[in-house]
Amino acid sequence: MPPQKSKVVGRYGRPQKKKSFRLKFLFSRKFFYLALLTAILSGAFYFFLISGSFEMREINVSGFEAVSEEQILGAMNNILREKKFGLLGPANYFLLSEEKLQSSILVSLPKIKNADIKKVDKNVLEIYVEEREVTGVWCRDNECFYFDKVGVIFEQAPRSFGSLMVSVTDERDIEPNLGNVVLEGAQVNLAQEAHRLVGNNFSFGVRGIIITHDAEFEILTSENWRVLLDKNKDIDYQLSNLKYVLDEEIGTRRGELEYVDLRLGNRVYYKYREN
């Protein structure tokens, strides 16, 4: 009798089935789901980031007066035209950074105080700008600039002397870069108050405000003599002392003055120009 092959049986005596077909089926199903997921993600990536369906095609700018719309759009062009990996641009709704655009506008255009940027639609961007208002003219050496109420210089200006606008001549060592703060808020307020009070209470005007090397505060009058002030004391009180001395002591010799020093309270010192 020829030899017989024995069957491999399982634990319960049943023949063990081969698993190769099942493994192939499971592998093919996983590959199908992986391919499907890849296709969905690739399609979504193309649709949302590359196709242009979410590209900012309309930019509406408002609030500008002295600055033109072209200048504002030009300040954003370098950012809006950038490409990441040669494909993706920041003009895309999902990639656009309002903070980065705002920073570019404020750095490029110092006259703009604030820029509010909003994505109102997948293809529409709205920009509202607030421009700085002129408070006075700040000069150092032979350069003059307009400054606003917080002491920021933002535009070149002609040298201004007169009663119509606050004019500050600064002798301190300050680099006049547009967009920088050159005057503290207290200094701006003091210059405005001195300009207003002298104009309202005296027959002469203010030719300019001088901030010395030591940050002392002086008024240059329209009669070309100076008033030395204490920046830490009430200016209304100091100018009332000036009025008393001019009326009671100096009188008709006012045009001969070199300066009047009001920094010591009720003790007022003055000097006449030497002939």
C-alpha positions as CSV (number, residue, x, y, z in Angstrom):
1,M,0.0,0.0,0.0
2,P,1.4,3.4,-1.1
3,P,2.2,5.9,1.7
4,Q,-0.6,8.3,2.5
5,K,-0.3,12.0,3.3
6,S,-1.7,13.1,6.6
7,K,-3.9,16.2,6.7
8,V,-3.1,19.2,8.9
9,V,-6.0,19.6,11.3
10,G,-6.8,22.5,13.6
11,R,-7.5,22.4,17.2
12,Y,-10.9,20.8,16.8
13,G,-9.9,18.4,14.1
14,R,-11.0,20.6,11.2
15,P,-8.7,21.3,8.2
16,Q,-6.9,24.8,8.4
17,K,-7.8,27.2,5.6
18,K,-5.2,29.2,3.8
19,K,-5.0,32.9,4.6
20,S,-3.4,34.3,1.4
21,F,-6.6,35.3,-0.2
22,R,-7.8,37.1,2.9
23,L,-4.6,39.0,3.2
24,K,-4.7,40.1,-0.4
25,F,-8.3,41.3,0.1
26,L,-7.4,43.3,3.2
27,F,-4.3,44.8,1.6
28,S,-6.3,45.9,-1.5
29,R,-9.1,47.4,0.6
30,K,-6.6,49.5,2.7
31,F,-4.8,50.6,-0.5
32,F,-8.2,51.7,-1.9
33,Y,-9.1,53.8,1.1
34,L,-5.6,55.3,1.2
35,A,-5.8,56.3,-2.4
36,L,-9.3,57.7,-1.9
37,L,-8.1,59.8,1.1
38,T,-5.1,61.0,-0.9
39,A,-7.3,62.0,-3.8
40,I,-9.7,63.9,-1.5
41,L,-6.9,65.8,0.2
42,S,-5.2,66.6,-3.0
43,G,-8.5,67.9,-4.5
44,A,-9.2,70.0,-1.4
45,F,-5.6,71.4,-1.4
46,Y,-6.0,72.4,-5.1
47,F,-9.5,73.8,-4.7
48,F,-8.9,75.9,-1.6
49,L,-5.3,77.0,-2.1
50,I,-4.3,76.8,-5.8
51,S,-7.3,77.0,-8.0
52,G,-7.9,80.7,-7.4
53,S,-11.5,80.2,-6.1
54,F,-10.4,81.8,-2.8
55,E,-8.1,84.5,-4.1
56,M,-8.7,88.1,-3.1
57,R,-9.7,89.7,-6.4
58,E,-11.4,92.9,-5.0
59,I,-9.8,95.3,-2.5
60,N,-11.9,98.2,-1.3
61,V,-10.0,101.0,0.5
62,S,-11.7,103.9,2.4
63,G,-10.8,106.6,4.9
64,F,-7.9,108.1,3.0
65,E,-7.6,111.8,2.2
66,A,-4.0,113.0,1.8
67,V,-2.7,109.5,1.0
68,S,-3.9,108.1,-2.3
69,E,-5.5,104.7,-2.8
70,E,-2.7,103.8,-5.3
71,Q,-0.1,104.5,-2.5
72,I,-2.0,102.2,-0.1
73,L,-2.3,99.4,-2.7
74,G,1.3,99.8,-3.7
75,A,2.4,99.4,0.0
76,M,0.7,95.9,-0.1
77,N,1.9,94.8,-3.5
78,N,5.1,93.1,-2.4
79,I,3.3,91.0,0.1
80,L,0.3,90.1,-2.2
81,R,2.6,89.0,-5.0
82,E,4.8,86.7,-2.9
83,K,4.7,83.0,-3.8
84,K,5.3,80.2,-1.4
85,F,6.9,77.1,-2.9
86,G,6.3,78.7,-6.3
87,L,2.5,78.0,-6.1
88,L,0.9,79.6,-3.0
89,G,0.3,83.3,-2.7
90,P,-0.7,85.3,0.4
91,A,-3.6,86.8,-1.5
92,N,-5.4,83.5,-0.8
93,Y,-8.2,83.8,1.7
94,F,-6.8,81.2,4.1
95,L,-3.1,82.3,3.8
96,L,-3.7,86.1,4.0
97,S,-2.3,87.7,7.1
98,E,-4.1,90.9,8.1
99,E,-1.4,91.7,10.6
100,K,1.4,91.5,8.0
101,L,-0.5,93.7,5.5
102,Q,-1.2,96.3,8.3
103,S,2.4,96.4,9.2
104,S,3.5,96.9,5.6
105,I,1.1,99.8,5.2
106,L,2.1,101.5,8.4
107,V,5.8,101.2,7.7
108,S,5.6,102.3,4.1
109,L,3.2,105.2,4.8
110,P,4.0,106.9,8.1
111,K,1.1,109.4,7.5
112,I,-1.3,106.6,8.2
113,K,-2.0,106.1,11.9
114,N,-4.0,102.9,11.7
115,A,-5.2,100.4,9.1
116,D,-8.1,98.1,9.8
117,I,-8.1,95.1,7.4
118,K,-11.0,92.6,7.1
119,K,-11.7,89.7,4.9
120,V,-15.4,90.2,4.2
121,D,-15.7,87.5,1.6
122,K,-13.6,84.7,0.0
123,N,-12.7,87.2,-2.8
124,V,-13.2,90.6,-1.1
125,L,-10.8,92.5,1.2
126,E,-11.8,95.8,2.9
127,I,-9.3,98.3,4.3
128,Y,-10.1,101.3,6.3
129,V,-7.3,103.7,7.1
130,E,-7.0,106.5,9.6
131,E,-4.6,109.3,8.8
132,R,-2.5,111.3,11.2
133,E,-3.6,114.9,11.8
134,V,-1.1,117.7,11.9
135,T,-0.5,119.2,15.4
136,G,2.6,121.2,14.6
137,V,6.0,121.4,12.9
138,W,9.1,119.8,14.5
139,C,12.5,121.0,13.4
140,R,16.1,119.9,14.0
141,D,19.0,121.5,12.3
142,N,17.7,122.3,8.8
143,E,15.1,119.6,8.6
144,C,11.4,120.1,9.5
145,F,8.6,117.6,9.8
146,Y,4.9,117.6,10.7
147,F,4.1,115.8,13.9
148,D,0.8,114.6,15.4
149,K,-0.8,114.7,18.8
150,V,1.3,111.8,20.1
151,G,4.6,113.3,18.9
152,V,5.1,111.1,15.8
153,I,6.8,112.8,12.8
154,F,5.2,111.6,9.5
155,E,5.9,114.0,6.7
156,Q,8.5,116.6,5.7
157,A,7.4,120.2,6.2
158,P,8.6,123.7,5.5
159,R,10.0,125.6,8.4
160,S,7.1,127.4,10.1
161,F,7.3,130.5,12.4
162,G,4.2,132.3,13.3
163,S,1.0,132.2,15.3
164,L,-1.0,129.8,13.1
165,M,0.8,126.5,13.9
166,V,2.8,125.2,16.8
167,S,6.5,125.1,15.8
168,V,9.1,123.2,17.8
169,T,12.8,123.6,17.4
170,D,14.6,120.7,19.1
171,E,18.3,121.0,20.0
172,R,18.5,117.5,21.4
173,D,20.4,114.7,19.6
174,I,17.4,112.9,18.0
175,E,17.5,111.1,14.7
176,P,14.5,112.3,12.6
177,N,13.2,109.1,11.1
178,L,9.6,109.2,9.7
179,G,7.3,107.2,11.9
180,N,9.3,107.8,15.1
181,V,8.2,109.5,18.3
182,V,10.2,112.7,18.8
183,L,8.1,114.4,21.4
184,E,6.5,112.9,24.5
185,G,2.8,113.5,25.0
186,A,3.5,116.0,27.9
187,Q,5.8,118.0,25.6
188,V,3.2,118.2,22.9
189,N,0.6,119.3,25.4
190,L,2.9,121.9,26.9
191,A,3.8,123.3,23.4
192,Q,0.1,123.6,22.5
193,E,-0.9,125.2,25.8
194,A,2.0,127.7,25.7
195,H,1.0,128.6,22.1
196,R,-2.6,129.1,23.0
197,L,-2.1,131.0,26.3
198,V,0.4,133.5,24.9
199,G,-1.8,134.1,21.8
200,N,-4.9,134.7,24.0
201,N,-3.3,136.8,26.8
202,F,-0.5,138.9,25.3
203,S,-0.1,141.5,22.5
204,F,2.8,139.5,21.1
205,G,2.7,136.0,19.6
206,V,4.8,132.8,19.7
207,R,7.4,132.5,17.0
208,G,8.3,129.0,18.1
209,I,9.0,126.6,21.0
210,I,12.5,125.6,21.8
211,I,13.6,122.4,23.5
212,T,17.2,122.8,24.6
213,H,20.0,120.2,24.7
214,D,19.0,119.7,28.4
215,A,15.3,119.3,27.5
216,E,14.5,122.7,29.0
217,F,11.4,124.4,27.5
218,E,11.5,127.9,26.1
219,I,9.1,130.2,24.2
220,L,10.6,132.3,21.4
221,T,8.3,135.3,21.1
222,S,7.4,137.2,17.9
223,E,9.5,140.1,19.4
224,N,12.5,137.8,19.4
225,W,13.1,137.4,23.1
226,R,12.7,134.2,25.1
227,V,10.6,133.0,28.0
228,L,12.2,130.2,30.1
229,L,9.6,127.8,31.5
230,D,9.6,125.0,34.1
231,K,8.1,122.1,32.3
232,N,7.0,120.5,35.6
233,K,5.0,123.5,36.8
234,D,1.7,124.9,35.8
235,I,2.2,127.0,32.7
236,D,-0.8,129.1,33.4
237,Y,0.6,130.2,36.7
238,Q,4.1,130.9,35.2
239,L,2.6,133.0,32.4
240,S,0.5,135.0,34.9
241,N,3.9,135.9,36.6
242,L,5.2,136.9,33.2
243,K,2.2,139.3,32.6
244,Y,2.7,140.9,36.0
245,V,6.4,141.5,35.5
246,L,5.8,142.9,32.0
247,D,3.1,145.3,33.2
248,E,4.6,146.4,36.5
249,E,8.4,146.3,36.0
250,I,9.5,146.1,32.3
251,G,6.8,148.2,30.7
252,T,8.0,150.0,27.6
253,R,11.4,148.3,27.6
254,R,9.9,145.0,26.5
255,G,11.5,145.3,23.1
256,E,15.0,145.3,24.8
257,L,14.6,142.0,26.5
258,E,16.8,139.0,25.9
259,Y,14.9,136.6,28.1
260,V,12.5,136.3,31.1
261,D,13.1,133.3,33.4
262,L,10.0,132.0,35.1
263,R,11.4,128.8,36.5
264,L,11.7,130.0,40.1
265,G,8.1,130.6,41.0
266,N,7.4,134.1,42.2
267,R,11.1,135.1,41.7
268,V,11.2,136.2,38.1
269,Y,14.5,137.1,36.5
270,Y,14.9,138.9,33.2
271,K,17.8,140.3,31.2
272,Y,18.0,143.0,28.6
273,R,20.1,142.6,25.5
274,E,23.4,144.3,25.5
275,N,23.8,147.2,23.1
